[in-house]
Amino acid sequence: MRYMKALLTLYHFNIQFIAGDEATYHLNVTEGFEPLLDLYLKNPEWKANLELQGHYLEFCEEEYPHVIDKLKKLCERGQIELISVHYSDQIYLAYPREDMELSEKINNEILSKCGLRRSKVFFAQENFFGPKVPRYMKRHGYEIALIDRSYYEYFRSLPRIAPYYRYDDVYVVLGRGEGFKYDNVEWSWLWYGDGEPVLTGKSPYSLFDYRTRDELIGKLEAKIKNYRDRGYQLMTVSDFVEQLKLLNIVPPALPRVPEGAWNMKDCRGVYQWMGFYASPYEMDVEIRSLTFKSRKYTLGALSFIKWAKEKGYDVSSEENILNKTIKHQLLAEVSDSTGWSPTFVEVGYSIKEAHLAIFYSLKVINSLKKKCNITEKIVINTRDDTVTPFREQQVKMNETKLPITIDFVGNDVSTKCYTLDKYEYLIKVELKPRGGVAGFKVPLHTNYIIYSPSLADDEVTTLNLGEYSCEKLYLPLPNGLLGLDKETFIIKNNETMHLAAIVDKHQKFVGFLTEGVPDYREFKWEFYVIKGSAEQALNKALEINIYPKLVV
């Protein structure tokens, strides 16, 4: 019986490690990245998977073209399998699918310009993943997903780790760890994570100490030699999967799990980036909400261009500005500005990029209004790409009592509830944190919740909470929708309160809560309650958060 011993490696490099601090961009390349490429060029028998966002490749192509040449050589020699799935290291789970589609498109253009081809392996920033990612992967030609083992095991136990799995229509390889054995296969991970500290021992946050260290080069060489002496063969992930097929290893089915990231117990899924304030100057909810506002302007510019083009206008100059607009929007969606412990410059980075996206969107819109001889206010419908004159409409809103039980948490809480129609309510709340916590809880009387998974904005699914071993689930809700039962839905307005929902199975509540916020901060949130069908609630969620109307 044929036996296989495989050594796998994943290096994840992020030019936005300290987003906005360009000094660290250069050090990232010259001290962390290029020396690693040189080491692999010196050792042609070594193989690894390397993940880079398009923004990293774009930066290298402009500032260090010789580094792109080295990378191309390694890819052509089959030593490096390049993974690149988005332009910016976005928290893509928190945004609608169209944003990821735009990111993929820009990323492919950069790959083409650099003369590089990405592999069919999918790995994203922070190892973000979710139940609808396999469908997205298939649509874009990806075949293998890398998922951190701790992410999956947060939701479901895996008594025996298999070398690969089937997850819907794609293969999954679970990352991290050493000394695995399954039938006639042994495998280990040499590295699975951030590539920046491999040869430096530091992260780019250590600006003055972030330098290549000869002893770490020697340590890596010795470790690989030790593995090879024990019969391990260095492989790319795609090679590994192909060899498993040749050995007739049948991949077990991997049941779906909700959205998450690596180091689940520490980051609590997307909550680390969408609700947990690690420092007094962090602004999770404020930034994620602002980027939904800038997204509305970006989509408005995109729709206006489509409309004007269909009318026969020359929109080439506006399309050039639009490309810049989309890039700023995607950069604003980066995870690092609200992540583990963002610096001042990182917090400001998303704010700056979001405002630049709004600025360039308005340049596009104002240019087209002039070109189309439009002098009045217009409404741009981003759902059907139509442009109509703006007409002031009075929406009748009668103040009423809350339609469901809501427990608000914080100081100076002020709430108003309005009836919009028979089944639809708008709740406006102003509050300050108390002891670092602000938000609200809603009792959960069922053993399930209804929501729209990331990358599936226009559909709803039911999560049976009893299927998962964890006590809490953290859901990003890009379209804002969460159903408490089959007739009661909450829709958060992501322009005012884009934060993760906490589903607490043990204490039986759904929470929209911030944690660690300075008590002097103040929030003004809006959300809706729909007492009706899932279809009604979904249509409202799409109208508010996915295809907003822009008045300009």
Secondary structure as a PSIPRED ss2 file (coil, helix, strand):
# PSIPRED VFORMAT (PSIPRED V4.0)

   1 M C   1.000  0.000  0.000
   2 R C   1.000  0.000  0.000
   3 Y C   1.000  0.000  0.000
   4 M E   0.000  0.000  1.000
   5 K E   0.000  0.000  1.000
   6 A E   0.000  0.000  1.000
   7 L E   0.000  0.000  1.000
   8 L E   0.000  0.000  1.000
   9 T E   0.000  0.000  1.000
  10 L E   0.000  0.000  1.000
  11 Y E   0.000  0.000  1.000
  12 H E   0.000  0.000  1.000
  13 F E   0.000  0.000  1.000
  14 N C   1.000  0.000  0.000
  15 I C   1.000  0.000  0.000
  16 Q C   1.000  0.000  0.000
  17 F C   1.000  0.000  0.000
  18 I C   1.000  0.000  0.000
  19 A C   1.000  0.000  0.000
  20 G C   1.000  0.000  0.000
  21 D C   1.000  0.000  0.000
  22 E H   0.000  1.000  0.000
  23 A H   0.000  1.000  0.000
  24 T H   0.000  1.000  0.000
  25 Y H   0.000  1.000  0.000
  26 H H   0.000  1.000  0.000
  27 L H   0.000  1.000  0.000
  28 N H   0.000  1.000  0.000
  29 V H   0.000  1.000  0.000
  30 T H   0.000  1.000  0.000
  31 E H   0.000  1.000  0.000
  32 G H   0.000  1.000  0.000
  33 F H   0.000  1.000  0.000
  34 E H   0.000  1.000  0.000
  35 P H   0.000  1.000  0.000
  36 L H   0.000  1.000  0.000
  37 L H   0.000  1.000  0.000
  38 D H   0.000  1.000  0.000
  39 L H   0.000  1.000  0.000
  40 Y H   0.000  1.000  0.000
  41 L H   0.000  1.000  0.000
  42 K H   0.000  1.000  0.000
  43 N C   1.000  0.000  0.000
  44 P C   1.000  0.000  0.000
  45 E C   1.000  0.000  0.000
  46 W C   1.000  0.000  0.000
  47 K C   1.000  0.000  0.000
  48 A E   0.000  0.000  1.000
  49 N E   0.000  0.000  1.000
  50 L E   0.000  0.000  1.000
  51 E E   0.000  0.000  1.000
  52 L E   0.000  0.000  1.000
  53 Q C   1.000  0.000  0.000
  54 G H   0.000  1.000  0.000
  55 H H   0.000  1.000  0.000
  56 Y H   0.000  1.000  0.000
  57 L H   0.000  1.000  0.000
  58 E H   0.000  1.000  0.000
  59 F H   0.000  1.000  0.000
  60 C H   0.000  1.000  0.000
  61 E H   0.000  1.000  0.000
  62 E H   0.000  1.000  0.000
  63 E H   0.000  1.000  0.000
  64 Y C   1.000  0.000  0.000
  65 P H   0.000  1.000  0.000
  66 H H   0.000  1.000  0.000
  67 V H   0.000  1.000  0.000
  68 I H   0.000  1.000  0.000
  69 D H   0.000  1.000  0.000
  70 K H   0.000  1.000  0.000
  71 L H   0.000  1.000  0.000
  72 K H   0.000  1.000  0.000
  73 K H   0.000  1.000  0.000
  74 L H   0.000  1.000  0.000
  75 C H   0.000  1.000  0.000
  76 E H   0.000  1.000  0.000
  77 R C   1.000  0.000  0.000
  78 G C   1.000  0.000  0.000
  79 Q C   1.000  0.000  0.000
  80 I E   0.000  0.000  1.000
  81 E E   0.000  0.000  1.000
  82 L E   0.000  0.000  1.000
  83 I E   0.000  0.000  1.000
  84 S C   1.000  0.000  0.000
  85 V C   1.000  0.000  0.000
  86 H C   1.000  0.000  0.000
  87 Y C   1.000  0.000  0.000
  88 S C   1.000  0.000  0.000
  89 D C   1.000  0.000  0.000
  90 Q E   0.000  0.000  1.000
  91 I C   1.000  0.000  0.000
  92 Y H   0.000  1.000  0.000
  93 L H   0.000  1.000  0.000
  94 A H   0.000  1.000  0.000
  95 Y C   1.000  0.000  0.000
  96 P C   1.000  0.000  0.000
  97 R H   0.000  1.000  0.000
  98 E H   0.000  1.000  0.000
  99 D H   0.000  1.000  0.000
 100 M H   0.000  1.000  0.000
 101 E H   0.000  1.000  0.000
 102 L H   0.000  1.000  0.000
 103 S H   0.000  1.000  0.000
 104 E H   0.000  1.000  0.000
 105 K H   0.000  1.000  0.000
 106 I H   0.000  1.000  0.000
 107 N H   0.000  1.000  0.000
 108 N H   0.000  1.000  0.000
 109 E H   0.000  1.000  0.000
 110 I H   0.000  1.000  0.000
 111 L H   0.000  1.000  0.000
 112 S H   0.000  1.000  0.000
 113 K H   0.000  1.000  0.000
 114 C H   0.000  1.000  0.000
 115 G C   1.000  0.000  0.000
 116 L C   1.000  0.000  0.000
 117 R C   1.000  0.000  0.000
 118 R C   1.000  0.000  0.000
 119 S C   1.000  0.000  0.000
 120 K C   1.000  0.000  0.000
 121 V E   0.000  0.000  1.000
 122 F E   0.000  0.000  1.000
 123 F C   1.000  0.000  0.000
 124 A C   1.000  0.000  0.000
 125 Q H   0.000  1.000  0.000
 126 E H   0.000  1.000  0.000
 127 N H   0.000  1.000  0.000
 128 F C   1.000  0.000  0.000
 129 F E   0.000  0.000  1.000
 130 G C   1.000  0.000  0.000
 131 P C   1.000  0.000  0.000
 132 K C   1.000  0.000  0.000
 133 V H   0.000  1.000  0.000
 134 P H   0.000  1.000  0.000
 135 R H   0.000  1.000  0.000
 136 Y H   0.000  1.000  0.000
 137 M H   0.000  1.000  0.000
 138 K H   0.000  1.000  0.000
 139 R H   0.000  1.000  0.000
 140 H C   1.000  0.000  0.000
 141 G C   1.000  0.000  0.000
 142 Y C   1.000  0.000  0.000
 143 E C   1.000  0.000  0.000
 144 I E   0.000  0.000  1.000
 145 A E   0.000  0.000  1.000
 146 L E   0.000  0.000  1.000
 147 I E   0.000  0.000  1.000
 148 D E   0.000  0.000  1.000
 149 R H   0.000  1.000  0.000
 150 S H   0.000  1.000  0.000
 151 Y H   0.000  1.000  0.000
 152 Y H   0.000  1.000  0.000
 153 E H   0.000  1.000  0.000
 154 Y H   0.000  1.000  0.000
 155 F H   0.000  1.000  0.000
 156 R C   1.000  0.000  0.000
 157 S C   1.000  0.000  0.000
 158 L C   1.000  0.000  0.000
 159 P C   1.000  0.000  0.000
 160 R C   1.000  0.000  0.000
 161 I C   1.000  0.000  0.000
 162 A C   1.000  0.000  0.000
 163 P C   1.000  0.000  0.000
 164 Y C   1.000  0.000  0.000
 165 Y E   0.000  0.000  1.000
 166 R E   0.000  0.000  1.000
 167 Y E   0.000  0.000  1.000
 168 D C   1.000  0.000  0.000
 169 D C   1.000  0.000  0.000
 170 V E   0.000  0.000  1.000
 171 Y E   0.000  0.000  1.000
 172 V E   0.000  0.000  1.000
 173 V E   0.000  0.000  1.000
 174 L E   0.000  0.000  1.000
 175 G E   0.000  0.000  1.000
 176 R C   1.000  0.000  0.000
 177 G C   1.000  0.000  0.000
 178 E C   1.000  0.000  0.000
 179 G C   1.000  0.000  0.000
 180 F E   0.000  0.000  1.000
 181 K E   0.000  0.000  1.000
 182 Y E   0.000  0.000  1.000
 183 D C   1.000  0.000  0.000
 184 N C   1.000  0.000  0.000
 185 V E   0.000  0.000  1.000
 186 E E   0.000  0.000  1.000
 187 W E   0.000  0.000  1.000
 188 S E   0.000  0.000  1.000
 189 W E   0.000  0.000  1.000
 190 L E   0.000  0.000  1.000
 191 W E   0.000  0.000  1.000
 192 Y E   0.000  0.000  1.000
 193 G E   0.000  0.000  1.000
 194 D E   0.000  0.000  1.000
 195 G C   1.000  0.000  0.000
 196 E C   1.000  0.000  0.000
 197 P C   1.000  0.000  0.000
 198 V C   1.000  0.000  0.000
 199 L C   1.000  0.000  0.000
 200 T C   1.000  0.000  0.000
 201 G C   1.000  0.000  0.000
 202 K C   1.000  0.000  0.000
 203 S C   1.000  0.000  0.000
 204 P C   1.000  0.000  0.000
 205 Y C   1.000  0.000  0.000
 206 S C   1.000  0.000  0.000
 207 L C   1.000  0.000  0.000
 208 F C   1.000  0.000  0.000
 209 D C   1.000  0.000  0.000
 210 Y C   1.000  0.000  0.000
 211 R C   1.000  0.000  0.000
 212 T C   1.000  0.000  0.000
 213 R C   1.000  0.000  0.000
 214 D H   0.000  1.000  0.000
 215 E H   0.000  1.000  0.000
 216 L H   0.000  1.000  0.000
 217 I H   0.000  1.000  0.000
 218 G H   0.000  1.000  0.000
 219 K H   0.000  1.000  0.000
 220 L H   0.000  1.000  0.000
 221 E H   0.000  1.000  0.000
 222 A H   0.000  1.000  0.000
 223 K H   0.000  1.000  0.000
 224 I H   0.000  1.000  0.000
 225 K H   0.000  1.000  0.000
 226 N H   0.000  1.000  0.000
 227 Y H   0.000  1.000  0.000
 228 R H   0.000  1.000  0.000
 229 D H   0.000  1.000  0.000
 230 R C   1.000  0.000  0.000
 231 G C   1.000  0.000  0.000
 232 Y C   1.000  0.000  0.000
 233 Q E   0.000  0.000  1.000
 234 L E   0.000  0.000  1.000
 235 M C   1.000  0.000  0.000
 236 T C   1.000  0.000  0.000
 237 V H   0.000  1.000  0.000
 238 S H   0.000  1.000  0.000
 239 D H   0.000  1.000  0.000
 240 F H   0.000  1.000  0.000
 241 V H   0.000  1.000  0.000
 242 E H   0.000  1.000  0.000
 243 Q H   0.000  1.000  0.000
 244 L H   0.000  1.000  0.000
 245 K H   0.000  1.000  0.000
 246 L H   0.000  1.000  0.000
 247 L C   1.000  0.000  0.000
 248 N C   1.000  0.000  0.000
 249 I C   1.000  0.000  0.000
 250 V C   1.000  0.000  0.000
 251 P C   1.000  0.000  0.000
 252 P C   1.000  0.000  0.000
 253 A E   0.000  0.000  1.000
 254 L C   1.000  0.000  0.000
 255 P C   1.000  0.000  0.000
 256 R C   1.000  0.000  0.000
 257 V C   1.000  0.000  0.000
 258 P C   1.000  0.000  0.000
 259 E C   1.000  0.000  0.000
 260 G E   0.000  0.000  1.000
 261 A C   1.000  0.000  0.000
 262 W C   1.000  0.000  0.000
 263 N C   1.000  0.000  0.000
 264 M H   0.000  1.000  0.000
 265 K H   0.000  1.000  0.000
 266 D H   0.000  1.000  0.000
 267 C H   0.000  1.000  0.000
 268 R C   1.000  0.000  0.000
 269 G H   0.000  1.000  0.000
 270 V H   0.000  1.000  0.000
 271 Y H   0.000  1.000  0.000
 272 Q H   0.000  1.000  0.000
 273 W C   1.000  0.000  0.000
 274 M C   1.000  0.000  0.000
 275 G C   1.000  0.000  0.000
 276 F E   0.000  0.000  1.000
 277 Y C   1.000  0.000  0.000
 278 A C   1.000  0.000  0.000
 279 S C   1.000  0.000  0.000
 280 P C   1.000  0.000  0.000
 281 Y C   1.000  0.000  0.000
 282 E C   1.000  0.000  0.000
 283 M C   1.000  0.000  0.000
 284 D H   0.000  1.000  0.000
 285 V H   0.000  1.000  0.000
 286 E H   0.000  1.000  0.000
 287 I H   0.000  1.000  0.000
 288 R H   0.000  1.000  0.000
 289 S H   0.000  1.000  0.000
 290 L H   0.000  1.000  0.000
 291 T H   0.000  1.000  0.000
 292 F H   0.000  1.000  0.000
 293 K H   0.000  1.000  0.000
 294 S H   0.000  1.000  0.000
 295 R H   0.000  1.000  0.000
 296 K H   0.000  1.000  0.000
 297 Y H   0.000  1.000  0.000
 298 T H   0.000  1.000  0.000
 299 L H   0.000  1.000  0.000
 300 G H   0.000  1.000  0.000
 301 A H   0.000  1.000  0.000
 302 L H   0.000  1.000  0.000
 303 S H   0.000  1.000  0.000
 304 F H   0.000  1.000  0.000
 305 I H   0.000  1.000  0.000
 306 K H   0.000  1.000  0.000
 307 W H   0.000  1.000  0.000
 308 A H   0.000  1.000  0.000
 309 K H   0.000  1.000  0.000
 310 E H   0.000  1.000  0.000
 311 K C   1.000  0.000  0.000
 312 G C   1.000  0.000  0.000
 313 Y C   1.000  0.000  0.000
 314 D C   1.000  0.000  0.000
 315 V C   1.000  0.000  0.000
 316 S H   0.000  1.000  0.000
 317 S H   0.000  1.000  0.000
 318 E H   0.000  1.000  0.000
 319 E H   0.000  1.000  0.000
 320 N H   0.000  1.000  0.000
 321 I H   0.000  1.000  0.000
 322 L H   0.000  1.000  0.000
 323 N H   0.000  1.000  0.000
 324 K H   0.000  1.000  0.000
 325 T H   0.000  1.000  0.000
 326 I H   0.000  1.000  0.000
 327 K H   0.000  1.000  0.000
 328 H H   0.000  1.000  0.000
 329 Q H   0.000  1.000  0.000
 330 L H   0.000  1.000  0.000
 331 L H   0.000  1.000  0.000
 332 A H   0.000  1.000  0.000
 333 E C   1.000  0.000  0.000
 334 V E   0.000  0.000  1.000
 335 S C   1.000  0.000  0.000
 336 D H   0.000  1.000  0.000
 337 S H   0.000  1.000  0.000
 338 T H   0.000  1.000  0.000
 339 G C   1.000  0.000  0.000
 340 W C   1.000  0.000  0.000
 341 S C   1.000  0.000  0.000
 342 P C   1.000  0.000  0.000
 343 T C   1.000  0.000  0.000
 344 F H   0.000  1.000  0.000
 345 V H   0.000  1.000  0.000
 346 E H   0.000  1.000  0.000
 347 V H   0.000  1.000  0.000
 348 G H   0.000  1.000  0.000
 349 Y H   0.000  1.000  0.000
 350 S H   0.000  1.000  0.000
 351 I H   0.000  1.000  0.000
 352 K H   0.000  1.000  0.000
 353 E H   0.000  1.000  0.000
 354 A H   0.000  1.000  0.000
 355 H H   0.000  1.000  0.000
 356 L H   0.000  1.000  0.000
 357 A H   0.000  1.000  0.000
 358 I H   0.000  1.000  0.000
 359 F H   0.000  1.000  0.000
 360 Y H   0.000  1.000  0.000
 361 S H   0.000  1.000  0.000
 362 L H   0.000  1.000  0.000
 363 K H   0.000  1.000  0.000
 364 V H   0.000  1.000  0.000
 365 I H   0.000  1.000  0.000
 366 N H   0.000  1.000  0.000
 367 S H   0.000  1.000  0.000
 368 L H   0.000  1.000  0.000
 369 K H   0.000  1.000  0.000
 370 K H   0.000  1.000  0.000
 371 K H   0.000  1.000  0.000
 372 C C   1.000  0.000  0.000
 373 N C   1.000  0.000  0.000
 374 I C   1.000  0.000  0.000
 375 T C   1.000  0.000  0.000
 376 E C   1.000  0.000  0.000
 377 K C   1.000  0.000  0.000
 378 I E   0.000  0.000  1.000
 379 V E   0.000  0.000  1.000
 380 I E   0.000  0.000  1.000
 381 N E   0.000  0.000  1.000
 382 T C   1.000  0.000  0.000
 383 R C   1.000  0.000  0.000
 384 D C   1.000  0.000  0.000
 385 D C   1.000  0.000  0.000
 386 T E   0.000  0.000  1.000
 387 V E   0.000  0.000  1.000
 388 T E   0.000  0.000  1.000
 389 P E   0.000  0.000  1.000
 390 F C   1.000  0.000  0.000
 391 R C   1.000  0.000  0.000
 392 E C   1.000  0.000  0.000
 393 Q C   1.000  0.000  0.000
 394 Q C   1.000  0.000  0.000
 395 V C   1.000  0.000  0.000
 396 K C   1.000  0.000  0.000
 397 M C   1.000  0.000  0.000
 398 N E   0.000  0.000  1.000
 399 E E   0.000  0.000  1.000
 400 T E   0.000  0.000  1.000
 401 K C   1.000  0.000  0.000
 402 L C   1.000  0.000  0.000
 403 P C   1.000  0.000  0.000
 404 I C   1.000  0.000  0.000
 405 T C   1.000  0.000  0.000
 406 I C   1.000  0.000  0.000
 407 D E   0.000  0.000  1.000
 408 F E   0.000  0.000  1.000
 409 V E   0.000  0.000  1.000
 410 G C   1.000  0.000  0.000
 411 N E   0.000  0.000  1.000
 412 D E   0.000  0.000  1.000
 413 V E   0.000  0.000  1.000
 414 S E   0.000  0.000  1.000
 415 T E   0.000  0.000  1.000
 416 K E   0.000  0.000  1.000
 417 C E   0.000  0.000  1.000
 418 Y E   0.000  0.000  1.000
 419 T E   0.000  0.000  1.000
 420 L E   0.000  0.000  1.000
 421 D E   0.000  0.000  1.000
 422 K C   1.000  0.000  0.000
 423 Y C   1.000  0.000  0.000
 424 E E   0.000  0.000  1.000
 425 Y E   0.000  0.000  1.000
 426 L E   0.000  0.000  1.000
 427 I E   0.000  0.000  1.000
 428 K E   0.000  0.000  1.000
 429 V E   0.000  0.000  1.000
 430 E E   0.000  0.000  1.000
 431 L E   0.000  0.000  1.000
 432 K E   0.000  0.000  1.000
 433 P C   1.000  0.000  0.000
 434 R E   0.000  0.000  1.000
 435 G C   1.000  0.000  0.000
 436 G C   1.000  0.000  0.000
 437 V E   0.000  0.000  1.000
 438 A E   0.000  0.000  1.000
 439 G E   0.000  0.000  1.000
 440 F E   0.000  0.000  1.000
 441 K E   0.000  0.000  1.000
 442 V E   0.000  0.000  1.000
 443 P E   0.000  0.000  1.000
 444 L C   1.000  0.000  0.000
 445 H C   1.000  0.000  0.000
 446 T C   1.000  0.000  0.000
 447 N C   1.000  0.000  0.000
 448 Y E   0.000  0.000  1.000
 449 I E   0.000  0.000  1.000
 450 I E   0.000  0.000  1.000
 451 Y E   0.000  0.000  1.000
 452 S C   1.000  0.000  0.000
 453 P C   1.000  0.000  0.000
 454 S C   1.000  0.000  0.000
 455 L C   1.000  0.000  0.000
 456 A C   1.000  0.000  0.000
 457 D C   1.000  0.000  0.000
 458 D C   1.000  0.000  0.000
 459 E C   1.000  0.000  0.000
 460 V C   1.000  0.000  0.000
 461 T E   0.000  0.000  1.000
 462 T E   0.000  0.000  1.000
 463 L E   0.000  0.000  1.000
 464 N E   0.000  0.000  1.000
 465 L H   0.000  1.000  0.000
 466 G H   0.000  1.000  0.000
 467 E H   0.000  1.000  0.000
 468 Y C   1.000  0.000  0.000
 469 S C   1.000  0.000  0.000
 470 C C   1.000  0.000  0.000
 471 E C   1.000  0.000  0.000
 472 K E   0.000  0.000  1.000
 473 L E   0.000  0.000  1.000
 474 Y E   0.000  0.000  1.000
 475 L E   0.000  0.000  1.000
 476 P C   1.000  0.000  0.000
 477 L C   1.000  0.000  0.000
 478 P C   1.000  0.000  0.000
 479 N C   1.000  0.000  0.000
 480 G C   1.000  0.000  0.000
 481 L E   0.000  0.000  1.000
 482 L E   0.000  0.000  1.000
 483 G E   0.000  0.000  1.000
 484 L E   0.000  0.000  1.000
 485 D E   0.000  0.000  1.000
 486 K C   1.000  0.000  0.000
 487 E C   1.000  0.000  0.000
 488 T E   0.000  0.000  1.000
 489 F E   0.000  0.000  1.000
 490 I E   0.000  0.000  1.000
 491 I E   0.000  0.000  1.000
 492 K E   0.000  0.000  1.000
 493 N C   1.000  0.000  0.000
 494 N H   0.000  1.000  0.000
 495 E H   0.000  1.000  0.000
 496 T H   0.000  1.000  0.000
 497 M H   0.000  1.000  0.000
 498 H C   1.000  0.000  0.000
 499 L C   1.000  0.000  0.000
 500 A C   1.000  0.000  0.000
 501 A E   0.000  0.000  1.000
 502 I E   0.000  0.000  1.000
 503 V E   0.000  0.000  1.000
 504 D E   0.000  0.000  1.000
 505 K C   1.000  0.000  0.000
 506 H C   1.000  0.000  0.000
 507 Q C   1.000  0.000  0.000
 508 K C   1.000  0.000  0.000
 509 F E   0.000  0.000  1.000
 510 V E   0.000  0.000  1.000
 511 G E   0.000  0.000  1.000
 512 F E   0.000  0.000  1.000
 513 L E   0.000  0.000  1.000
 514 T E   0.000  0.000  1.000
 515 E E   0.000  0.000  1.000
 516 G C   1.000  0.000  0.000
 517 V C   1.000  0.000  0.000
 518 P C   1.000  0.000  0.000
 519 D C   1.000  0.000  0.000
 520 Y C   1.000  0.000  0.000
 521 R C   1.000  0.000  0.000
 522 E C   1.000  0.000  0.000
 523 F E   0.000  0.000  1.000
 524 K E   0.000  0.000  1.000
 525 W E   0.000  0.000  1.000
 526 E E   0.000  0.000  1.000
 527 F E   0.000  0.000  1.000
 528 Y E   0.000  0.000  1.000
 529 V E   0.000  0.000  1.000
 530 I E   0.000  0.000  1.000
 531 K E   0.000  0.000  1.000
 532 G C   1.000  0.000  0.000
 533 S C   1.000  0.000  0.000
 534 A H   0.000  1.000  0.000
 535 E H   0.000  1.000  0.000
 536 Q H   0.000  1.000  0.000
 537 A H   0.000  1.000  0.000
 538 L H   0.000  1.000  0.000
 539 N H   0.000  1.000  0.000
 540 K H   0.000  1.000  0.000
 541 A H   0.000  1.000  0.000
 542 L H   0.000  1.000  0.000
 543 E H   0.000  1.000  0.000
 544 I H   0.000  1.000  0.000
 545 N H   0.000  1.000  0.000
 546 I H   0.000  1.000  0.000
 547 Y C   1.000  0.000  0.000
 548 P C   1.000  0.000  0.000
 549 K E   0.000  0.000  1.000
 550 L E   0.000  0.000  1.000
 551 V E   0.000  0.000  1.000
 552 V C   1.000  0.000  0.000
